[in-house]
Amino acid sequence: MAHDHAGPADPGAPPDGRRLPRTDVLLADPRLTAAARRLGRALVKDVLAGVQSRARTGEVPADEIADRTVAALPATACALRPVVNATGVLLHTNLGRAALSPAAQDALLAASGTTDVELDLACGTRSRRGRGTIDALLRAVPAAEAAHVVNNGAAALVLAATALARGREIVVSRGEMVEIGDGFRLPDLLVSTGARLREVGTTNRTTPADYAAALGPDTGFVLKVHPSNFRVTGFTREASVAELAPLGVPVVADIGSGLLAPEPALPGEPDAATWLRAGAALVTASGDKLLGGPQCGLVLGDAELVRRLARHPLARALRVDKLTLAALEATVRGPLPPTVTALRADPARLRARARDLAAGLREDGVDSRAVDTEAVVGGGGAPGVTLPSAAVSLPAAYAAPLRATDPAVMGRIEDGRCLLDLRAVPPEADAVLAAAVRLAEVPSRVSGPGTGS
């Protein structure tokens, strides 16, 4: 009786019995060799391994492994993916808040190599770090005698508290003891510096007399915080910077969202120039919110106090890198950043763009319509303020597939529809939006009733 002496099936063979090309042969493909130089051999090999695994199950033909690998390679060696912000939230924290201007992006590229960040090229000796950025800030805010940059807004307050009030008291209103996000609370942040908090007033009412009664020899400074992510209405009272300035101790004022000067579109939002002129000794702010720059924290104001902060040992730990300095300087000196452009967008123009997009998509059989919407600032700025906007309304089934396109598109679900709000989308990205909708893999694209604009 004959016996079958065949060994076990080759684990590297697809279901049809053919052997898969060896990994080293595939990696020798000129396209993958070039990609390995650009992205790194390990990353390319990982992508290849994923395609090979699909080939073993028969999902990918053996002769298409190299082609599929090339198609699956990321554009960069970074896991972050570009996203079109069609949420209607101008400063979306989950999307990295402010989008940088082309000028800031160019500055990042210029600063990515070796640069004169701490070098005077004229004489070949060391110079002040970030001098161009500091000069740009002082030109933008003439009321500030000096400026310093740290790695985020919370760091600016931590540095001020450590340098000016460690072992001493910070006088602050109970109505301004805010949570700044992700579970981090201002009181905990300040106490961690070794300062003591002297709370005054009540949640809804704090007067200048409340602050004055709390001052003493242990007072480091009075802290004025703009509650930028909530509003208290009704029977309320808060002390202004102008009312606190005459108390005889430094007033450190946190404006939160980072306007350097008044913004006509947000008349109720504080700005650094106005609060410094009102008497604040120091103003702290974030750089990646309404300023429209990179993530950083700004300290503006009295020259001696800024010098104390800049020379404190903690300042070294909170120092920003050359990329942040470059992007911030270009944001301040350059053309309007995308955040400001979106903030000032003409609602009539937004509606016209939405109508054009919706009409073009309907021609391709997509259930799309133009609708009026309301956008918000986000990022802890201008709470309660809504901005008239317009969106392309699609079936809700589009939301997930759009997040899988390249670039990804992030909209919002409202009343059972997927809205692509155009407030934070630059006009030049309309074609990207339309292409993403056309490429999105949804169960059905049959136009439904009521698809007119």
C-alpha positions in Angstrom: 0.0 0.0 0.0 1.4 3.3 -1.0 1.9 6.0 1.6 1.9 9.7 1.1 5.2 11.0 2.4 4.5 14.7 1.6 5.5 17.1 4.4 3.3 19.8 5.9 2.2 22.6 3.7 4.7 25.5 3.3 3.5 28.2 5.7 5.0 30.8 3.4 2.8 29.7 0.5 -0.6 31.2 -0.4 -3.6 29.0 -0.7 -3.0 28.2 -4.4 0.3 26.6 -3.5 2.7 29.2 -5.0 5.6 30.4 -3.0 5.7 34.0 -2.0 8.7 36.1 -3.1 11.4 36.3 -0.4 11.5 39.4 1.8 15.0 40.4 0.7 14.0 40.2 -3.0 11.0 42.4 -2.3 13.0 44.9 -0.4 15.4 45.1 -3.3 12.6 46.6 -5.4 13.9 50.1 -6.3 10.8 51.8 -5.1 11.1 50.1 -1.6 14.8 50.8 -1.5 14.1 54.5 -2.1 11.4 54.4 0.5 13.7 52.8 3.0 16.2 55.7 2.6 13.3 58.2 3.1 11.3 56.5 5.8 13.7 54.0 7.4 14.2 50.3 6.6 12.4 49.1 9.7 9.2 51.0 8.9 9.2 49.8 5.3 9.8 46.3 6.4 6.9 46.5 8.9 4.5 47.6 6.1 5.8 44.9 3.8 5.2 42.3 6.6 1.6 43.4 6.8 1.1 43.0 3.1 2.8 39.6 3.1 0.5 38.4 5.8 -2.5 39.3 3.7 -0.9 37.5 0.7 -0.6 34.3 2.8 -4.3 34.2 3.2 -4.9 34.9 -0.5 -6.2 38.4 0.1 -3.3 39.9 -2.0 -2.0 38.2 -5.1 1.7 37.2 -4.7 2.7 39.2 -7.8 1.2 42.4 -6.3 3.0 42.4 -2.9 5.5 45.0 -3.9 2.9 47.2 -5.5 0.6 47.0 -2.5 3.4 47.8 -0.2 4.4 50.9 -2.1 0.7 52.0 -2.0 0.5 51.4 1.7 3.6 53.3 2.7 3.0 56.5 4.8 4.0 59.9 3.4 6.3 60.5 6.4 8.0 58.4 9.1 5.7 60.1 11.6 2.5 58.4 12.8 0.5 61.7 12.8 -1.8 62.1 9.9 -3.1 65.3 8.4 -6.8 66.0 9.1 -9.1 68.5 7.4 -10.9 70.2 10.3 -14.6 70.3 9.2 -15.9 70.1 12.8 -16.9 73.7 13.1 -14.5 74.1 16.1 -11.8 76.5 15.1 -9.3 75.4 17.8 -10.0 71.7 18.2 -7.7 70.4 21.0 -7.9 66.8 19.6 -6.7 68.1 16.2 -3.7 70.1 17.6 -5.5 73.4 18.0 -4.2 76.2 15.7 -3.1 75.3 12.1 0.1 77.1 11.3 0.3 79.6 8.5 2.4 78.9 5.4 4.9 81.4 6.7 5.2 79.5 10.0 5.6 76.2 8.1 8.4 77.7 6.0 10.1 78.9 9.1 9.9 75.4 10.6 11.6 74.0 7.6 14.3 76.6 7.7 14.9 76.0 11.4 15.0 72.2 11.1 18.7 72.1 10.3 21.5 73.8 12.1 20.7 77.5 12.6 21.8 80.6 14.4 19.4 80.2 17.3 22.1 81.2 19.9 24.8 82.6 17.5 25.7 86.1 16.3 26.9 85.4 12.8 28.4 88.8 12.4 31.0 88.3 15.2 30.9 84.5 15.6 30.0 84.6 19.3 27.1 83.4 21.4 24.0 85.6 21.4 20.6 85.8 23.1 18.5 82.7 22.4 15.3 83.5 20.4 16.2 87.2 20.0 14.1 87.4 16.7 11.1 85.9 18.4 11.3 88.2 21.4 11.7 91.2 19.2 8.6 90.2 17.2 6.5 89.9 20.4 7.6 93.3 21.7 6.9 95.0 18.4 3.4 93.4 18.4 2.8 94.4 22.1 4.5 97.7 22.7 3.0 97.9 26.2 5.3 95.0 27.2 8.8 95.9 28.4 10.1 92.3 28.0 8.9 88.9 26.9 9.8 85.3 27.6 8.6 82.1 25.9 8.0 78.7 27.6 6.5 75.4 26.3 2.8 76.0 27.1 0.4 78.4 28.8 0.3 76.4 32.0 4.1 76.5 32.1 4.0 80.3 32.0 1.9 80.4 35.2 4.0 77.7 36.9 7.1 79.7 36.2 5.6 82.9 37.5 4.4 81.2 40.7 7.7 79.5 41.3 9.8 82.5 40.7 7.6 85.1 42.4 5.6 83.2 45.1 7.3 80.0 46.2 6.8 79.9 50.0 4.5 82.9 49.7 0.8 83.6 48.9 -1.0 84.0 45.7 -4.3 85.9 46.1 -6.9 84.7 43.7 -10.7 84.8 43.4 -12.7 81.7 44.1 -14.6 82.3 40.8 -11.3 82.0 38.8 -10.1 78.7 40.2 -10.6 76.9 36.9 -10.0 73.5 35.5 -7.8 74.0 32.5 -8.6 70.6 30.8 -7.9 66.9 31.0 -8.4 66.9 34.7 -5.7 69.5 35.5 -6.9 72.2 37.8 -5.3 75.6 38.4 -5.2 75.4 42.2 -3.3 72.1 42.0 -0.9 73.5 39.4 -0.1 76.5 41.5 0.2 74.7 44.8 2.7 72.2 43.2 5.1 75.2 42.9 5.3 75.6 46.7 3.1 78.7 46.7 0.1 79.0 49.0 -3.3 80.1 47.6 -5.3 82.8 49.4 -8.8 82.5 48.0 -11.0 85.6 48.1 -14.6 86.4 47.3 -17.2 83.9 46.2 -17.9 81.9 43.0 -20.0 84.6 41.5 -18.9 87.8 43.2 -15.4 89.1 44.1 -14.7 92.8 44.6 -11.4 94.8 44.8 -12.0 95.1 48.5 -11.8 91.3 48.9 -8.4 91.3 47.4 -7.2 94.3 49.4 -8.2 92.6 52.7 -6.2 89.6 51.9 -2.9 91.3 51.2 0.0 91.0 53.6 3.7 90.7 53.9 3.5 87.1 52.5 1.7 88.1 49.3 3.7 87.2 46.2 1.3 88.5 43.7 -2.4 88.9 42.9 -3.6 86.5 40.2 -6.3 87.5 37.7 -7.5 84.6 35.5 -9.8 85.0 32.5 -12.2 82.0 32.8 -11.9 81.3 29.1 -13.7 78.0 28.9 -16.9 78.9 30.8 -19.2 81.8 31.7 -20.9 82.8 34.9 -24.0 84.9 34.4 -26.6 86.6 36.5 -25.7 88.2 39.9 -22.0 88.5 39.3 -19.0 90.8 40.0 -15.4 90.5 39.2 -12.5 92.9 39.8 -10.8 94.2 36.7 -7.1 94.5 36.2 -7.4 98.3 36.4 -9.0 97.9 39.8 -6.4 95.5 41.1 -3.3 97.4 39.8 -3.3 100.1 42.5 -3.2 97.5 45.3 0.6 97.8 45.6 1.6 94.2 44.6 2.2 92.7 41.2 -0.8 91.6 39.2 -0.2 88.5 37.1 -3.0 88.2 34.6 -3.6 85.0 32.6 -5.6 85.8 29.4 -5.7 82.2 28.4 -6.4 82.1 24.7 -3.6 84.4 23.6 -4.8 87.5 21.8 -2.0 90.0 21.7 -4.3 92.9 20.7 -8.1 93.4 20.5 -9.9 91.2 18.0 -13.0 92.9 16.4 -14.6 89.5 15.9 -14.4 88.8 19.7 -14.9 92.1 21.5 -15.4 90.3 24.8 -12.1 88.4 24.7 -9.2 90.0 26.7 -5.9 90.7 25.1 -2.3 91.2 26.3 -2.0 94.8 25.2 -5.1 96.0 26.9 -4.4 94.2 30.2 -0.9 95.5 30.3 -2.0 99.0 29.7 -4.6 98.5 32.5 -1.8 97.8 34.9 -0.9 94.1 34.9 2.7 93.5 35.8 2.8 90.3 33.8 0.4 88.8 31.3 0.6 85.0 30.5 -1.1 83.4 27.5 -1.0 80.4 25.2 0.5 80.6 21.7 -1.5 77.9 19.9 -5.0 79.3 20.4 -6.3 82.6 19.1 -2.7 83.8 18.3 -2.7 81.0 15.8 0.9 79.8 16.4 2.7 76.7 17.8 2.1 75.3 21.3 4.0 77.6 23.7 3.4 79.9 26.6 4.0 83.6 26.6 5.1 85.9 29.4 4.8 89.6 28.7 5.3 92.6 30.9 7.6 94.3 33.4 11.2 93.9 32.5 12.5 93.1 36.0 9.9 90.5 36.6 10.4 88.9 33.2 14.1 88.8 33.9 13.5 87.0 37.2 11.4 84.4 35.5 13.9 83.9 32.6 16.9 83.5 35.0 15.1 81.1 37.3 16.4 77.5 37.2 13.0 76.2 36.2 13.1 78.3 33.0 15.6 75.9 31.6 13.3 72.9 32.0 10.4 74.9 30.4 12.5 76.2 27.5 11.2 75.9 23.9 13.2 74.6 21.0 14.3 76.3 17.8 11.3 75.0 15.9 8.8 76.7 18.2 10.8 79.9 18.2 10.8 80.0 14.4 7.1 79.2 14.0 6.1 81.7 16.7 8.2 84.5 15.2 6.8 83.8 11.7 3.2 83.8 13.1 3.7 87.1 14.8 5.5 88.8 12.0 3.9 87.1 9.0 0.4 87.2 7.3 -2.8 86.4 9.1 -2.7 82.8 10.4 -5.5 80.4 9.5 -7.1 80.8 12.9 -7.6 84.5 12.4 -8.7 84.0 8.8 -11.3 81.5 9.9 -12.5 83.8 12.7 -13.1 86.6 10.3 -14.6 84.5 7.5 -17.6 86.0 5.6 -20.7 83.9 6.3 -22.1 84.7 2.9 -18.9 83.4 1.2 -19.1 80.2 3.4 -22.7 79.6 2.3 -21.7 80.0 -1.4 -18.9 77.5 -1.0 -21.3 75.1 0.7 -23.8 75.4 -2.1 -21.1 74.8 -4.8 -19.7 71.8 -3.0 -23.2 70.2 -2.4 -24.3 70.8 -6.0 -21.1 69.2 -7.4 -21.5 66.2 -5.1 -25.2 65.7 -6.0 -24.1 65.4 -9.7 -22.2 62.4 -8.6 -25.2 60.9 -6.9 -24.3 61.9 -3.3 -27.1 62.9 -0.9 -25.7 66.3 -0.1 -27.1 69.7 0.7 -25.9 73.0 1.9 -27.1 74.1 5.4 -26.5 77.0 7.7 -24.7 76.1 10.9 -23.0 77.7 13.9 -19.3 77.3 14.6 -17.4 78.0 17.9 -13.9 79.1 18.8 -13.0 76.1 21.0 -9.6 75.6 22.7 -10.9 77.3 25.8 -11.6 80.5 24.0 -14.7 82.8 23.8 -17.1 80.5 25.7 -20.7 81.1 24.6 -19.8 82.8 21.4 -21.1 81.3 18.2 -20.0 82.1 14.7 -22.4 81.9 11.7 -21.2 79.3 9.3 -22.2 76.9 6.6 -21.7 73.2 6.0 -22.2 70.4 3.5 -24.7 67.9 5.0 -24.2 64.3 4.2 -25.7 61.0 5.5 -24.3 60.0 8.8 -22.7 56.9 7.2 -20.1 59.2 5.7 -18.5 60.2 9.0 -16.3 57.1 9.6 -15.2 56.6 5.9 -14.2 60.2 5.7 -11.9 59.7 8.7 -10.1 57.0 6.7 -9.4 59.1 3.6 -6.0 60.8 3.0 -6.0 63.4 4.3 -8.6 62.4 6.8 -11.7 64.6 7.1 -13.3 65.2 10.5 -16.8 66.5 10.5 -19.5 66.3 13.2 -22.8 64.5 13.6 -25.8 66.7 14.1 -29.5 65.7 13.8 -28.6 62.4 12.2 -26.4 63.9 9.5 -22.7 64.3 8.9 -21.9 68.0 8.7 -18.7 69.2 7.0 -18.5 72.8 8.5 -16.5 75.1 6.3 -15.5 77.8 9.0 -12.1 76.3 9.7 -11.6 74.9 6.2 -9.6 77.1 3.9 -11.2 77.7 0.4 -8.3 75.9 -1.3 -9.2 72.7 0.6 -12.7 72.5 -0.9 -11.5 70.3 -3.7 -9.9 68.0 -1.1 -13.2 67.8 0.7 -15.1 66.9 -2.5 -12.5 64.3 -3.5 -12.7 62.7 -0.1 -16.5 62.4 -0.2 -16.3 60.9 -3.6 -13.7 58.4 -2.5 -15.4 57.5 0.8 -16.6 53.9 0.8 -20.2 54.0 2.1 -22.9 51.4 1.7 -25.0 53.5 -0.6 -24.8 56.8 -2.4 -28.2 57.0 -3.8 -29.6 60.5 -3.6 -32.5 60.8 -1.2 -35.4 63.2 -1.0 -34.8 66.8 -0.1 -31.3 67.0 -1.4 -31.7 70.5 -2.7 -29.7 73.4 -1.3 
